[in-house]
Amino acid sequence: MHPLRILLLVLLLVGPCISNGQIIYEVDQGTISINSNAPNEFIRAASKELKGVISTDKKQFVFKVQVSTFEGFNSPLQKEHFHENYMETYKYPEIVFAGKIIEDIDLTQNGKYMVRAKGRLTVHGVSVDRIIYAKVLVKDAVVEVFSEFKVALADHDIKIPRVVNDKLATEIFVVVKSTLVRKQA
């Protein structure tokens, strides 16, 4: 199923359930940054267009970002190569992580939590089961999520041409920061 359809399906299914005790949090502000630290080059890019929802009842979530929204890079040519040669943005326009929070936490209660998010990470059209750790801060109906993790290019069938082998890391370091607010019923 297409990742955008998954997000819409989650919203449609959980929307009517809000009155039954289910609370939905939506990303109000979200950023995702990527870093490649290779022997001969450091590459950094970020997107401020992270979208997502968390359902408290079933502890389910969906986060996504359009690949075309990444900015930064060391040069326009590097950005072009990222979109055309590596991520093939025209074929695979989104990165999606959808799944469930493993820990039994109450996002309606203020507190700091360390959680494991278990789900499917889809990058470059390839979905991989992942458990990603995240720090969660809940304060006055606002949920802040912070996570750092690595993504191996080979896991998502992203090829590195031999000519740039020393300029692109085989694992990309990812940082996600998001602020989610309670959806009004």
Buried (B, 14 or more C-beta within 10 A) or exposed (E): EEBBEBBEEBBEEBBEBBEEEBBBBBBEEBBBBBBBEBEEBEBEBBBBBBBBBBBBEBBBBBBBBBBBBBEBBEEEEBBEBBBEEBBBBEEBBBBBBBBEBEEEBEBEEEEEBEBBBBBBBBBBEEBEEBEBEBEBBBEEEBBBBEBBBEBEBEBBEBEBEEEBEEBBBEBBBBBBBBBBBBBEE
